Amino acid sequence: MTYQQFVQAIELRVKEEIRECASVSTYMARKNNGTSRHGLLFSEDDSNVSPTIYLEEYYWQFQQGKPLESIVEEILRLYGKIRFKERWQEDMLKDYNKLRSRIVYRLINLRANQDILEEMPYISYLDLAVVFYVLLEISEYGTAAMPVRKEHLRFWNVSESQIYSQACKNTQRLLPYEFQTMRAVIAELADLGEDNGEDCLYVLTNCLRSFGASVILYPGRLAEIGRYLGEDYYVLPSSVHETLILPKSAAAGKKALGDMISEINETQVPPEEVLSDRAYFYDCAYGKLSL
């Protein structure tokens, strides 16, 4: 079964199961780094928020032998958990004063996203772009967020610098940082219990581990890490979701770091999650991050 046939079969079976509860249609979303993803868009009359469940991962499971019926059941269970049961106040989306406390920023690659940046306000940072979202909801299953577009700024009558200033206050408040050794993160993910072994590689992200690379923008965060390490260090863009922190004394050299990042991006990171192929260097004396 081809991917397109799989999408059509899933859509048909989900429609049969969900019937009068919601309307279901296929949806292609334009994502980060010029990529696109296919999903099922669920719409209900009583809600003006329509969640999308993307299907690429499910197709991979199907190719590995998971029955179509099991995949449909899993999609329906997930929808039951993430569906919005109430309407979002449309007037609130038009009122900047009601939204300003929910505006956050994310980091994406500047060059790879020129198409979507034509429609979105952004601030250039190194080889990256700081973009903005309205964080509608946070749950254990992820976030619901609305991208801020240039038309929103015109409607709200605010500038890019104003929205950036607001996001600087909100993002670290709504999405606190996490800073752990790589060994501790692996132990947690593998459910190995606490691991107090020494490690020279650290993971910097937010509490959701979603678009956590933006933590490098949190005021004072990089300086605090420098004081903790007691030396200059490299910031390696692992993905849009996290960065890796490597003390200068433990680094193999700039070229080796660049080669490692490029190889990992090509083989381990989904295209839409790639942040950059270049390493950054934090100089404690100058308190500055640079390419």
Backbone hydrogen bonds in HBPLUS format (Angstrom, degrees):
<---DONOR---> <-ACCEPTOR-->    atom                        ^
c    i                          cat <-CA-CA->   ^        H-A-AA   ^      H-
h    n   atom  resd res      DA  || num        DHA   H-A  angle D-A-AA Bond
n    s   type  num  typ     dist DA aas  dist angle  dist       angle   num
A0006-PHE N   A0002-THR O   2.91 MM   4  6.15 150.8  1.99 146.3 155.1     1
A0007-VAL N   A0003-TYR O   2.90 MM   4  6.22 159.6  1.95 155.1 159.3     2
A0008-GLN N   A0004-GLN O   3.06 MM   4  6.30 161.5  2.10 147.5 152.1     3
A0009-ALA N   A0005-GLN O   2.92 MM   4  6.11 155.9  1.98 146.4 153.2     4
A0010-ILE N   A0006-PHE O   2.91 MM   4  6.11 161.4  1.94 155.3 160.1     5
A0011-GLU N   A0007-VAL O   2.96 MM   4  6.10 164.8  1.98 150.0 154.5     6
A0012-LEU N   A0008-GLN O   3.04 MM   4  6.19 163.3  2.07 146.6 150.9     7
A0013-ARG N   A0009-ALA O   3.06 MM   4  6.25 166.0  2.09 149.6 153.1     8
A0014-VAL N   A0010-ILE O   2.90 MM   4  6.00 161.7  1.93 155.1 160.4     9
A0015-LYS N   A0011-GLU O   3.00 MM   4  6.10 159.2  2.04 147.5 153.4    10
A0016-GLU N   A0012-LEU O   3.08 MM   4  6.34 151.0  2.17 143.0 150.7    11
A0017-GLU N   A0013-ARG O   3.10 MM   4  6.33 148.0  2.21 142.8 150.7    12
A0018-ILE N   A0014-VAL O   2.88 MM   4  6.00 160.6  1.92 156.8 161.9    13
A0019-ARG N   A0015-LYS O   2.98 MM   4  5.61 156.5  2.04 142.2 148.0    14
A0021-CYS N   A0018-ILE O   2.98 MM   3  5.65 159.8  2.02 149.5 145.9    15
A0023-SER N   A0043-SER O   2.85 MM  20  5.23 159.2  1.89 158.4 158.8    16
A0043-SER N   A0023-SER O   2.95 MM  20  5.23 163.8  1.98 153.3 157.7    17
A0025-SER N   A0041-LEU O   3.14 MM  16  5.30 149.3  2.24 138.8 148.0    18
A0041-LEU N   A0025-SER O   2.73 MM  16  5.30 173.8  1.73 168.8 170.1    19
A0027-TYR N   A0039-GLY O   2.81 MM  12  5.22 146.8  1.92 149.8 151.7    20
A0039-GLY N   A0027-TYR O   2.79 MM  12  5.22 146.4  1.90 150.3 160.7    21
A0029-ALA N   A0037-ARG O   2.86 MM   8  5.37 157.5  1.91 160.1 161.4    22
A0037-ARG N   A0029-ALA O   3.00 MM   8  5.37 151.0  2.09 143.9 153.2    23
A0031-LYS N   A0035-THR O   2.73 MM   4  5.16 160.6  1.76 143.1 146.6    24
A0035-THR N   A0032-ASN O   3.27 MM   3  5.89 163.0  2.30 116.6 121.5    25
A0055-LEU N   A0038-HIS O   2.99 MM  17  6.12 162.1  2.03 157.2 156.0    26
A0040-LEU N   A0053-ILE O   2.90 MM  13  5.31 156.4  1.96 139.6 142.3    27
A0053-ILE N   A0040-LEU O   3.02 MM  13  5.31 156.3  2.08 144.0 148.8    28
A0042-PHE N   A0051-PRO O   3.06 MM   9  5.74 173.1  2.07 170.7 172.3    29
A0047-SER N   A0044-GLU O   3.24 MM   3  5.39 163.2  2.27 106.5 111.4    30
A0059-TYR N   A0055-LEU O   2.93 MM   4  6.20 148.9  2.03 155.3 164.3    31
A0060-TRP N   A0056-GLU O   3.14 MM   4  6.47 151.5  2.22 144.5 151.7    32
A0061-GLN N   A0057-GLU O   3.08 MM   4  6.43 153.5  2.15 143.7 150.7    33
A0062-PHE N   A0058-TYR O   2.88 MM   4  6.17 150.9  1.96 144.4 152.7    34
A0063-GLN N   A0059-TYR O   2.90 MM   4  6.20 153.3  1.97 148.1 154.8    35
A0064-GLN N   A0060-TRP O   3.06 MM   4  6.34 132.9  2.29 138.3 151.0    36
A0064-GLN N   A0061-GLN O   3.08 MM   3  4.99 128.8  2.35  91.9 106.0    37
A0066-LYS N   A0061-GLN O   3.03 MM   5  5.58 164.8  2.06 145.6 141.3    38
A0065-GLY N   A0062-PHE O   3.01 MM   3  5.18 159.4  2.05 105.7 111.7    39
A0071-ILE N   A0067-PRO O   3.21 MM   4  6.57 152.6  2.29 148.2 155.8    40
A0072-VAL N   A0068-LEU O   2.98 MM   4  6.29 158.6  2.02 153.9 159.4    41
A0073-GLU N   A0069-GLU O   3.04 MM   4  6.28 159.3  2.09 145.5 150.8    42
A0074-GLU N   A0070-SER O   2.99 MM   4  6.19 152.6  2.07 142.8 150.3    43
A0075-ILE N   A0071-ILE O   2.94 MM   4  6.21 157.2  1.99 151.4 157.3    44
A0076-LEU N   A0072-VAL O   2.99 MM   4  6.23 161.1  2.03 152.4 157.2    45
A0077-ARG N   A0073-GLU O   2.96 MM   4  6.17 153.5  2.04 145.2 152.4    46
A0078-LEU N   A0074-GLU O   2.97 MM   4  6.17 160.1  2.01 147.9 153.3    47
A0079-TYR N   A0075-ILE O   2.90 MM   4  6.14 160.0  1.94 149.7 155.4    48
A0080-GLY N   A0076-LEU O   3.03 MM   4  6.20 154.7  2.10 143.0 149.5    49
A0081-LYS N   A0078-LEU O   3.01 MM   3  5.20 135.1  2.21 100.6 113.2    50
A0082-ILE N   A0078-LEU O   3.04 MM   4  6.32 145.8  2.16 152.0 161.8    51
A0083-ARG N   A0079-TYR O   2.95 MM   4  5.61 139.2  2.12 154.8 157.8    52
A0092-MET N   A0089-GLN O   2.99 MM   3  5.30 131.1  2.24 102.7 115.7    53
A0093-LEU N   A0090-GLU O   3.12 MM   3  5.28 124.8  2.44  98.4 111.5    54
A0094-LYS N   A0091-ASP O   3.14 MM   3  5.20 143.9  2.27  97.2 107.9    55
A0095-ASP N   A0092-MET O   3.14 MM   3  5.08 147.9  2.24  98.1 107.7    56
A0098-LYS N   A0095-ASP O   3.06 MM   3  5.48 140.1  2.22 108.5 119.2    57
A0099-LEU N   A0096-TYR O   3.03 MM   3  5.01 134.3  2.25  97.2 110.3    58
A0100-ARG N   A0096-TYR O   2.84 MM   4  5.67 143.8  1.97 159.8 165.5    59
A0102-ARG N   A0099-LEU O   2.74 MM   3  5.48 166.3  1.76 133.3 138.0    60
A0135-LEU N   A0102-ARG O   2.90 MM  33  5.26 177.0  1.90 144.8 143.9    61
A0104-VAL N   A0133-TYR O   2.86 MM  29  5.45 162.6  1.89 159.3 165.2    62
A0133-TYR N   A0104-VAL O   2.94 MM  29  5.45 158.4  1.99 149.0 153.6    63
A0106-ARG N   A0131-VAL O   2.88 MM  25  5.39 147.5  1.98 144.4 151.1    64
A0131-VAL N   A0106-ARG O   2.96 MM  25  5.39 158.5  2.00 151.0 156.7    65
A0108-ILE N   A0129-ALA O   3.05 MM  21  5.40 156.8  2.11 148.7 156.2    66
A0129-ALA N   A0108-ILE O   2.79 MM  21  5.40 155.0  1.85 156.7 159.8    67
A0110-LEU N   A0127-ASP O   3.18 MM  17  5.81 168.7  2.19 133.4 133.0    68
A0113-ASN N   A0110-LEU O   3.40 MM   3  5.63 158.3  2.45 104.8 111.1    69
A0117-LEU N   A0113-ASN O   3.01 MM   4  6.10 150.9  2.10 154.5 163.8    70
A0118-GLU N   A0115-ASP O   3.37 MM   3  5.59 153.0  2.44 100.1 107.7    71
A0119-GLU N   A0116-ILE O   3.07 MM   3  5.56 151.8  2.15 108.8 116.7    72
A0150-LYS N   A0119-GLU O   2.92 MM  31  5.87 164.4  1.95 145.5 146.4    73
A0123-ILE N   A0130-VAL O   3.06 MM   7  5.00 147.9  2.17 130.5 140.4    74
A0130-VAL N   A0123-ILE O   2.80 MM   7  5.00 166.8  1.82 147.7 152.4    75
A0125-TYR N   A0128-LEU O   2.93 MM   3  5.05 166.6  1.95 137.1 135.7    76
A0128-LEU N   A0125-TYR O   2.73 MM   3  5.05 155.3  1.79 130.7 138.0    77
A0148-VAL N   A0132-PHE O   2.93 MM  16  5.47 171.0  1.93 142.1 139.1    78
A0134-VAL N   A0146-MET O   2.76 MM  12  5.02 160.6  1.80 143.7 149.7    79
A0146-MET N   A0134-VAL O   2.91 MM  12  5.02 157.5  1.96 139.0 145.0    80
A0136-LEU N   A0144-ALA O   2.74 MM   8  5.34 133.9  1.95 145.9 160.3    81
A0137-GLU N   A0144-ALA O   3.18 MM   7  5.06 150.5  2.27 138.1 139.5    82
A0144-ALA N   A0137-GLU O   2.95 MM   7  5.06 157.4  2.00 140.2 144.0    83
A0139-SER N   A0142-GLY O   2.87 MM   3  5.36 162.5  1.90 167.5 172.1    84
A0142-GLY N   A0139-SER O   3.11 MM   3  5.36 167.9  2.12 112.1 114.9    85
A0152-HIS N   A0149-ARG O   2.92 MM   3  5.35 134.1  2.13 106.9 119.3    86
A0154-ARG N   A0150-LYS O   3.17 MM   4  6.54 157.0  2.22 150.4 156.2    87
A0155-PHE N   A0151-GLU O   2.99 MM   4  6.18 153.9  2.06 141.5 148.9    88
A0156-TRP N   A0152-HIS O   2.73 MM   4  5.91 162.0  1.76 156.8 161.9    89
A0157-ASN N   A0153-LEU O   2.72 MM   4  5.58 124.0  2.03 135.7 150.0    90
A0158-VAL N   A0153-LEU O   3.13 MM   5  5.24 154.7  2.20 137.6 145.2    91
A0163-ILE N   A0159-SER O   3.06 MM   4  6.37 161.0  2.10 151.9 156.4    92
A0164-TYR N   A0160-GLU O   2.92 MM   4  6.05 150.3  2.01 145.7 154.4    93
A0165-SER N   A0161-SER O   3.00 MM   4  6.10 158.3  2.05 140.7 146.3    94
A0166-GLN N   A0162-GLN O   3.04 MM   4  6.31 154.3  2.10 144.4 151.1    95
A0167-ALA N   A0163-ILE O   2.91 MM   4  6.10 156.7  1.97 143.1 149.6    96
A0168-CYS N   A0164-TYR O   2.93 MM   4  6.16 148.6  2.03 149.6 157.7    97
A0169-LYS N   A0166-GLN O   3.14 MM   3  5.35 128.3  2.42  99.8 112.3    98
A0170-ASN N   A0166-GLN O   3.08 MM   4  6.37 155.1  2.15 148.0 155.4    99
A0171-THR N   A0167-ALA O   2.91 MM   4  5.70 175.2  1.91 154.2 155.8   100
A0173-ARG N   A0170-ASN O   3.00 MM   3  5.12 125.3  2.31  99.1 114.6   101
A0174-LEU N   A0170-ASN O   2.77 MM   4  5.94 166.7  1.79 169.7 172.4   102
A0175-LEU N   A0171-THR O   2.77 MM   4  5.56 151.4  1.85 146.5 155.3   103
A0207-CYS N   A0176-PRO O   2.73 MM  31  5.56 129.2  1.99 162.9 176.7   104
A0178-GLU N   A0205-THR O   2.70 MM  27  5.26 151.0  1.79 144.8 141.3   105
A0205-THR N   A0178-GLU O   3.02 MM  27  5.26 162.9  2.05 149.5 154.8   106
A0180-GLN N   A0203-VAL O   3.11 MM  23  5.41 156.5  2.17 148.8 153.6   107
A0203-VAL N   A0180-GLN O   2.67 MM  23  5.41 165.0  1.69 166.7 172.2   108
A0184-ALA N   A0181-THR O   3.10 MM   3  5.21 119.5  2.48  97.1 111.1   109
A0185-VAL N   A0181-THR O   3.11 MM   4  6.48 155.8  2.17 151.2 157.6   110
A0182-MET N   A0201-LEU O   2.82 MM  19  5.67 165.2  1.84 148.1 144.4   111
A0186-ILE N   A0182-MET O   2.98 MM   4  6.20 166.5  2.00 156.0 159.0   112
A0187-ALA N   A0183-ARG O   2.98 MM   4  6.13 157.9  2.03 144.0 150.6   113
A0188-GLU N   A0184-ALA O   2.96 MM   4  6.15 150.4  2.05 142.7 150.4   114
A0189-LEU N   A0185-VAL O   2.93 MM   4  6.19 165.9  1.95 155.0 158.2   115
A0190-ALA N   A0186-ILE O   2.90 MM   4  6.00 152.4  1.98 148.5 156.1   116
A0192-LEU N   A0187-ALA O   2.73 MM   5  4.85 174.4  1.73 152.8 154.3   117
A0191-ASP N   A0188-GLU O   3.07 MM   3  4.91 155.8  2.13  99.2 106.3   118
A0202-TYR N   A0245-ILE O   2.97 MM  43  4.88 162.7  2.00 143.3 148.1   119
A0245-ILE N   A0202-TYR O   2.78 MM  43  4.88 159.5  1.82 133.6 140.3   120
A0204-LEU N   A0243-THR O   2.89 MM  39  5.36 174.3  1.89 164.4 164.3   121
A0243-THR N   A0204-LEU O   3.04 MM  39  5.36 165.0  2.06 153.1 157.6   122
A0209-ARG N   A0206-ASN O   2.97 MM   3  5.07 142.8  2.11 103.5 115.1   123
A0212-GLY N   A0241-HIS O   3.00 MM  29  4.35 123.3  2.34  95.4  99.3   124
A0215-VAL N   A0212-GLY O   3.09 MM   3  5.70 168.1  2.11 117.4 120.4   125
A0213-ALA N   A0240-VAL O   3.12 MM  27  5.27 162.3  2.15 128.3 125.5   126
A0216-ILE N   A0213-ALA O   3.26 MM   3  6.32 173.0  2.27 127.7 128.2   127
A0217-LEU N   A0214-SER O   2.93 MM   3  5.60 164.4  1.96 119.9 125.1   128
A0218-TYR N   A0215-VAL O   2.94 MM   3  5.21 155.0  2.00 110.1 117.9   129
A0221-ARG N   A0218-TYR O   3.08 MM   3  5.57 166.8  2.10 133.8 137.2   130
A0224-GLU N   A0220-GLY O   3.04 MM   4  6.16 152.1  2.12 145.4 152.8   131
A0225-ILE N   A0221-ARG O   3.08 MM   4  6.39 152.7  2.15 147.6 154.7   132
A0226-GLY N   A0222-LEU O   3.00 MM   4  6.25 153.9  2.07 144.5 151.6   133
A0227-ARG N   A0223-ALA O   3.03 MM   4  6.37 151.6  2.12 146.0 153.0   134
A0228-TYR N   A0224-GLU O   3.00 MM   4  6.26 151.6  2.08 143.6 151.7   135
A0229-LEU N   A0225-ILE O   2.88 MM   4  6.14 161.7  1.91 155.8 159.9   136
A0230-GLY N   A0226-GLY O   2.78 MM   4  5.74 143.5  1.91 141.0 152.0   137
A0248-LYS N   A0232-ASP O   3.04 MM  16  5.70 167.2  2.05 139.6 135.4   138
A0233-TYR N   A0282-TYR O   3.27 MM  49  5.43 157.9  2.32 141.8 148.3   139
A0282-TYR N   A0233-TYR O   2.78 MM  49  5.43 177.4  1.78 174.4 174.9   140
A0234-TYR N   A0246-LEU O   2.77 MM  12  5.12 171.3  1.78 152.8 152.8   141
A0246-LEU N   A0234-TYR O   2.97 MM  12  5.12 166.9  1.99 147.8 151.7   142
A0235-VAL N   A0280-TYR O   2.79 MM  45  4.95 160.5  1.83 131.2 137.6   143
A0280-TYR N   A0235-VAL O   2.95 MM  45  4.95 163.9  1.98 148.1 151.9   144
A0236-LEU N   A0244-LEU O   2.74 MM   8  4.90 171.4  1.75 153.0 155.4   145
A0238-SER N   A0236-LEU O   2.88 MM   2  5.83 116.7  2.29 117.7 101.1   146
A0244-LEU N   A0236-LEU O   2.81 MM   8  4.90 164.1  1.83 144.8 149.8   147
A0239-SER N   A0242-GLU O   3.17 MM   3  5.56 149.5  2.27 167.6 159.8   148
A0240-VAL N   A0273-GLU O   2.82 MM  33  5.37 144.6  1.95 146.1 154.7   149
A0250-ALA N   A0247-PRO O   2.99 MM   3  5.44 150.4  2.08 111.5 120.4   150
A0251-ALA N   A0248-LYS O   3.18 MM   3  5.23 160.8  2.21 105.5 111.5   151
A0257-LEU N   A0253-GLY O   3.02 MM   4  6.24 153.8  2.09 151.8 159.5   152
A0258-GLY N   A0254-LYS O   2.96 MM   4  6.24 163.0  1.99 154.7 158.9   153
A0259-ASP N   A0255-LYS O   2.91 MM   4  6.16 162.4  1.94 153.8 158.4   154
A0260-MET N   A0256-ALA O   2.97 MM   4  6.11 152.8  2.05 141.9 149.5   155
A0261-ILE N   A0257-LEU O   2.95 MM   4  6.22 162.5  1.98 155.0 158.9   156
A0262-SER N   A0258-GLY O   3.05 MM   4  6.24 167.2  2.07 151.5 154.7   157
A0263-GLU N   A0259-ASP O   3.02 MM   4  6.18 160.1  2.06 146.7 152.0   158
A0264-ILE N   A0260-MET O   2.98 MM   4  6.16 163.1  2.01 152.4 156.8   159
A0265-ASN N   A0261-ILE O   2.92 MM   4  6.11 162.4  1.96 153.0 158.1   160
A0266-GLU N   A0262-SER O   3.07 MM   4  6.23 150.2  2.16 143.7 151.3   161
A0267-THR N   A0263-GLU O   3.02 MM   4  6.14 143.7  2.15 145.7 155.1   162
A0268-GLN N   A0264-ILE O   2.71 MM   4  5.13 159.5  1.76 147.2 151.5   163
A0269-VAL N   A0264-ILE O   3.28 MM   5  6.54 135.0  2.49 150.4 153.5   164
A0273-GLU N   A0270-PRO O   2.83 MM   3  5.41 157.8  1.88 123.8 131.4   165
A0274-VAL N   A0271-PRO O   3.41 MM   3  5.54 166.8  2.43 106.4 110.2   166
A0281-PHE N   A0290-SER O   2.75 MM   9  5.37 161.4  1.78 156.2 162.8   167
A0290-SER N   A0281-PHE O   2.97 MM   9  5.37 156.0  2.03 140.2 147.6   168
A0283-ASP N   A0288-LYS O   3.08 MM   5  5.63 164.2  2.10 158.4 157.8   169
A0287-GLY N   A0283-ASP O   2.75 MM   4  5.67 126.3  2.04 143.8 160.6   170
A0288-LYS N   A0283-ASP O   3.37 MM   5  5.63 149.0  2.47 140.1 145.6   171
